Amino acid sequence: MTAPEVAGRATGLGALDVFVLRHTEAGQWVNLGGVGRGEVWIGPFGVEDSDPVGFAAIPDGPGEQRWFRHRESTRILGPYWAWGAVLVRLDADTLVVVGNRRGQLAGHADDAQLRQLADLARWTFDVPGAGTPVRHNDVHPAVQAITTSRRPDVWSILSLAADVAAGALRCEVAVVQDGTGRYGATSTWGSVDVCDHDALAGALGALRAMGEGPLCIQDTRSVPLPDHFSWEQGTRSLLVVPLPGPVGGQLVVAHTIRSPRGFTDECRQIADQLSQAVGLTAYAAMLREAGQEVADSHGLAA
């Protein structure tokens, strides 16, 4: 069975995505490959044995299946959101996720057909070397866009970084704030108004108060969040990564109801790279600005 044949079988059952997950000795579930997002989201799937909420969605024993039917796109497992989905537990260490992120599975799809699809997907994608993301370049192009830019000041660097982060992580909302409170932001989701400075500054302050380390919320219903970033405002998942000192601050990105999904392991790695790049580039701009101030003051004194 080839990948296109598995994709054809999945389409016939109304599925856009298929993931073949393997349980590892480290207590993680890793995506070996699949169809749709299953083809792209290779590697750790964001579900660990230590995560009781995520782990509870997985069928208990081999041969068991669990169906999901929702009236809107809802988190199924890890970063994956869908309207309709089925989790098929093939054995203790193999789980296949079949889902449709835009609607329900076909009405004629039944347990037997989905079990057959899951078996075919396992034999197709569970091969030696599967589950390791392909790294074409250790430095993500988004990082290069920031470090090679010629933006002259901190504010313009923050603004560029927000645009770059939104594009690289395919998010509707991105905000990059430094330690002084200055920020650059972009939003294509109407309920998150990045031009409302007072409200956004308050929301960013509330996020900082939630902790200094990275914060990844795969489903905003599970955590009370400030306006602009809450479930009620249309945010569905949220990632907050601190910027390194001496610049400080935070990178905040969000997926919304427009295209609900969570953050993969690769997304988090890219966000971490971006935060480091912003910290370095903004610090260089701070030094230039300080040097210019000193030069100007000497000029006035003369």
C-alpha positions as CSV (number, residue, x, y, z in Angstrom):
1,M,0.0,0.0,0.0
2,T,1.3,3.4,-1.0
3,A,0.7,6.8,0.6
4,P,-1.6,8.0,-2.2
5,E,-3.6,4.8,-1.8
6,V,-4.0,5.4,1.9
7,A,-5.1,9.0,1.1
8,G,-7.7,7.7,-1.4
9,R,-9.1,5.3,1.2
10,A,-9.2,8.1,3.8
11,T,-11.0,10.4,1.3
12,G,-13.6,7.8,0.7
13,L,-14.4,7.8,4.4
14,G,-14.6,11.5,4.6
15,A,-11.2,12.0,6.3
16,L,-8.7,14.7,5.5
17,D,-6.1,13.7,8.0
18,V,-4.5,10.4,9.2
19,F,-1.8,10.1,11.8
20,V,0.1,7.0,12.8
21,L,1.3,7.5,16.4
22,R,3.8,5.3,18.2
23,H,4.3,5.3,21.9
24,T,8.0,5.6,22.9
25,E,9.9,4.5,26.0
26,A,10.2,8.2,27.0
27,G,6.4,8.2,27.5
28,Q,5.6,10.3,24.4
29,W,3.4,9.7,21.3
30,V,5.3,10.4,18.1
31,N,3.7,10.8,14.6
32,L,5.4,8.5,12.1
33,G,3.6,9.9,9.1
34,G,0.2,9.9,7.4
35,V,-2.2,11.9,5.3
36,G,-3.0,15.6,5.3
37,R,-1.6,17.1,8.5
38,G,-0.4,13.7,9.3
39,E,2.1,14.0,6.5
40,V,3.4,17.3,7.7
41,W,3.3,17.0,11.5
42,I,6.1,14.5,11.9
43,G,7.7,13.9,15.3
44,P,6.4,14.3,18.9
45,F,2.7,14.8,19.0
46,G,2.4,16.8,22.2
47,V,0.8,14.0,24.2
48,E,2.7,12.4,27.1
49,D,1.9,9.9,29.7
50,S,2.2,12.7,32.3
51,D,-0.6,14.7,30.6
52,P,-3.7,13.1,32.1
53,V,-6.1,15.3,30.0
54,G,-4.6,14.4,26.7
55,F,-3.9,10.8,27.5
56,A,-7.5,10.2,28.7
57,A,-8.7,10.6,25.1
58,I,-6.8,7.5,23.9
59,P,-8.7,4.2,23.9
60,D,-7.6,1.9,26.7
61,G,-6.9,-1.4,25.0
62,P,-5.8,-2.8,21.6
63,G,-8.7,-3.1,19.1
64,E,-10.7,-0.3,20.8
65,Q,-11.9,2.8,19.0
66,R,-13.1,6.1,20.2
67,W,-15.4,8.4,18.1
68,F,-15.6,12.2,18.3
69,R,-18.5,14.1,16.7
70,H,-18.6,17.9,17.4
71,R,-20.7,20.8,16.2
72,E,-17.5,22.8,15.6
73,S,-13.8,22.2,15.4
74,T,-12.7,20.9,18.8
75,R,-9.4,19.6,20.1
76,I,-9.1,15.9,19.6
77,L,-5.6,15.0,20.7
78,G,-2.3,17.0,21.0
79,P,-2.4,19.9,18.6
80,Y,-5.0,18.3,16.4
81,W,-8.5,19.8,16.1
82,A,-11.4,18.4,14.1
83,W,-15.2,18.2,13.8
84,G,-15.2,14.5,13.4
85,A,-12.5,11.9,14.3
86,V,-11.9,8.4,15.3
87,L,-9.0,7.1,17.4
88,V,-8.1,3.5,16.7
89,R,-5.8,1.7,19.2
90,L,-4.1,-1.1,17.2
91,D,-1.9,-2.3,20.0
92,A,-0.2,-1.1,23.1
93,D,2.2,1.2,21.2
94,T,0.3,2.1,18.0
95,L,-2.6,4.6,17.7
96,V,-4.1,5.8,14.5
97,V,-6.0,9.1,14.4
98,V,-8.5,9.6,11.5
99,G,-10.2,12.9,11.3
100,N,-11.8,15.7,9.3
101,R,-11.0,19.3,10.4
102,R,-13.7,20.8,8.2
103,G,-16.7,18.5,8.8
104,Q,-17.8,15.1,9.9
105,L,-16.6,11.8,8.6
106,A,-18.7,10.1,5.9
107,G,-22.0,8.7,7.2
108,H,-21.2,5.3,5.9
109,A,-17.9,5.0,7.7
110,D,-18.0,2.3,10.3
111,D,-15.7,0.6,12.8
112,A,-14.6,-2.1,10.4
113,Q,-13.7,0.3,7.6
114,L,-11.8,2.6,9.9
115,R,-10.0,-0.4,11.5
116,Q,-9.0,-1.5,8.0
117,L,-7.8,2.1,7.1
118,A,-5.8,2.2,10.4
119,D,-4.1,-1.1,9.6
120,L,-3.2,0.0,6.1
121,A,-1.8,3.3,7.4
122,R,0.3,1.5,9.9
123,W,1.9,-0.8,7.4
124,T,2.5,2.1,5.1
125,F,4.0,4.7,7.4
126,D,5.5,2.6,10.3
127,V,8.8,2.1,8.6
128,P,12.4,2.3,9.8
129,G,13.4,6.0,10.4
130,A,9.8,7.2,10.5
131,G,9.0,9.9,13.0
132,T,12.1,12.0,12.6
133,P,11.4,15.5,11.1
134,V,13.3,16.4,8.0
135,R,15.7,19.2,8.8
136,H,16.7,21.0,5.6
137,N,18.3,23.8,7.5
138,D,19.2,24.2,11.1
139,V,18.3,27.9,10.9
140,H,14.6,28.5,10.0
141,P,14.1,31.1,7.2
142,A,11.9,33.1,9.5
143,V,14.9,33.6,11.9
144,Q,17.1,34.7,9.0
145,A,14.4,37.3,8.0
146,I,14.8,38.9,11.4
147,T,18.6,38.6,11.9
148,T,19.4,39.9,8.4
149,S,16.9,42.7,8.4
150,R,18.2,46.3,8.5
151,R,15.4,47.7,10.7
152,P,17.1,50.6,12.6
153,D,15.2,50.6,15.9
154,V,13.7,48.3,18.4
155,W,10.1,49.2,17.6
156,S,10.5,48.4,13.9
157,I,12.2,45.1,14.8
158,L,9.3,44.1,17.0
159,S,6.9,44.9,14.3
160,L,8.8,42.9,11.7
161,A,9.1,40.0,14.2
162,A,5.3,39.9,14.7
163,D,4.7,39.7,11.0
164,V,7.4,37.0,10.5
165,A,6.1,34.9,13.5
166,A,2.5,35.0,12.2
167,G,3.6,33.8,8.8
168,A,6.0,31.1,10.0
169,L,3.6,29.7,12.5
170,R,0.5,30.2,10.4
171,C,-1.2,32.1,13.2
172,E,-3.9,34.8,13.0
173,V,-2.5,36.7,16.0
174,A,1.1,37.5,16.8
175,V,2.5,40.0,19.3
176,V,6.2,40.6,20.2
177,Q,6.8,42.8,23.3
178,D,10.0,43.9,24.8
179,G,10.8,44.4,28.5
180,T,9.9,48.1,28.5
181,G,6.3,47.3,27.2
182,R,6.9,48.3,23.6
183,Y,5.3,45.9,21.1
184,G,4.8,45.0,17.5
185,A,1.6,43.1,16.6
186,T,-0.5,41.8,13.8
187,S,-4.0,40.3,13.8
188,T,-6.2,39.0,11.0
189,W,-8.9,38.0,13.6
190,G,-11.3,40.9,14.1
191,S,-12.0,40.1,17.8
192,V,-8.3,40.7,18.7
193,D,-7.7,44.4,18.2
194,V,-4.0,45.0,18.3
195,C,-4.6,48.7,17.8
196,D,-6.3,49.0,21.2
197,H,-3.1,49.7,23.1
198,D,-4.5,49.9,26.6
199,A,-6.5,46.7,26.4
200,L,-3.7,44.8,24.7
201,A,-1.1,46.1,27.2
202,G,-3.3,44.9,30.1
203,A,-3.7,41.4,28.5
204,L,0.1,41.1,27.9
205,G,0.7,42.0,31.5
206,A,-1.7,39.3,32.6
207,L,0.1,36.8,30.5
208,R,3.5,37.8,32.0
209,A,2.0,37.3,35.5
210,M,1.2,33.7,34.6
211,G,4.9,32.7,34.7
212,E,8.3,33.4,33.3
213,G,8.8,30.2,31.3
214,P,7.2,29.1,28.0
215,L,3.5,28.6,28.1
216,C,1.7,26.4,25.6
217,I,-2.1,26.1,25.8
218,Q,-3.5,23.7,23.2
219,D,-7.1,24.5,24.2
220,T,-8.0,27.9,25.7
221,R,-11.1,26.5,27.3
222,S,-8.9,24.8,29.8
223,V,-7.2,27.9,31.3
224,P,-8.7,31.3,32.3
225,L,-7.1,33.9,30.1
226,P,-7.3,37.7,29.8
227,D,-9.5,39.3,27.1
228,H,-7.9,39.3,23.7
229,F,-6.6,35.8,24.3
230,S,-9.6,34.1,25.8
231,W,-11.9,31.4,24.4
232,E,-14.7,34.0,24.3
233,Q,-12.7,36.2,22.1
234,G,-12.2,33.4,19.6
235,T,-8.7,32.3,20.5
236,R,-8.4,28.5,20.4
237,S,-4.7,27.9,21.3
238,L,-1.9,30.1,22.7
239,L,1.8,30.0,22.8
240,V,3.9,32.4,24.9
241,V,7.7,32.3,24.7
242,P,9.9,34.7,26.8
243,L,12.5,36.9,25.0
244,P,16.0,36.5,26.4
245,G,17.6,39.3,28.4
246,P,18.7,42.0,28.5
247,V,15.8,42.9,26.1
248,G,13.3,40.7,27.9
249,G,9.6,40.6,27.0
250,Q,7.6,37.9,25.3
251,L,6.5,36.4,22.0
252,V,2.8,35.6,21.9
253,V,1.1,33.8,19.1
254,A,-2.4,32.4,18.8
255,H,-4.6,30.3,16.6
256,T,-8.3,31.3,16.5
257,I,-11.7,30.0,15.5
258,R,-10.9,30.9,11.9
259,S,-8.5,27.9,11.7
260,P,-8.5,26.0,15.0
261,R,-5.4,23.9,15.7
262,G,-2.7,23.6,18.4
263,F,1.1,24.0,18.4
264,T,3.3,21.1,17.3
265,D,6.7,20.3,18.7
266,E,8.2,21.9,15.6
267,C,6.1,25.1,16.1
268,R,7.5,25.4,19.6
269,Q,11.0,25.0,18.3
270,I,10.5,27.7,15.7
271,A,9.0,30.1,18.2
272,D,12.0,29.5,20.5
273,Q,14.4,30.3,17.6
274,L,12.4,33.4,16.8
275,S,12.5,34.6,20.4
276,Q,16.3,34.2,20.5
277,A,16.7,36.0,17.2
278,V,14.5,38.9,18.3
279,G,16.3,39.2,21.6
280,L,19.7,39.4,19.8
281,T,18.6,41.8,17.1
282,A,16.7,44.1,19.4
283,Y,19.6,44.3,21.8
284,A,21.9,45.4,19.0
285,A,19.4,48.1,18.1
286,M,19.2,49.2,21.8
287,L,23.0,49.6,21.8
288,R,22.8,51.7,18.6
289,E,20.1,53.8,20.1
290,A,22.1,54.4,23.3
291,G,25.2,55.2,21.3
292,Q,23.2,57.7,19.2
293,E,21.8,59.4,22.4
294,V,25.3,59.8,23.7
295,A,26.6,61.2,20.4
296,D,23.6,63.6,20.3
297,S,24.2,64.8,23.9
298,H,27.8,65.5,23.2
299,G,26.9,67.4,20.1
300,L,24.5,69.6,22.0
301,A,27.1,70.2,24.7
302,A,29.6,71.3,22.2
